[in-house]
């Protein structure tokens, strides 16, 4: 029989989600900052394309990794 979750379990799960989202936003901001610094102003599209590809790549990797175990 499964044990019932207590309040601390729910609080820990919410805290993990908040921390994960905050880190995801922060790292996305820092990645975009780096890419806009790297590319010229007329190539700004590639900076956003790089941000999109790294972000989507990280999400896809996390989904594949979580479903592997």
Secondary structure, 3 states (H helix, E strand, C coil): CCCCCCHHHHHHHHHHHHHHHHHHHHHHHHHHHHHHHHCCHHHHHHHHHHHHHHHHHHHHHHHHHHHHC
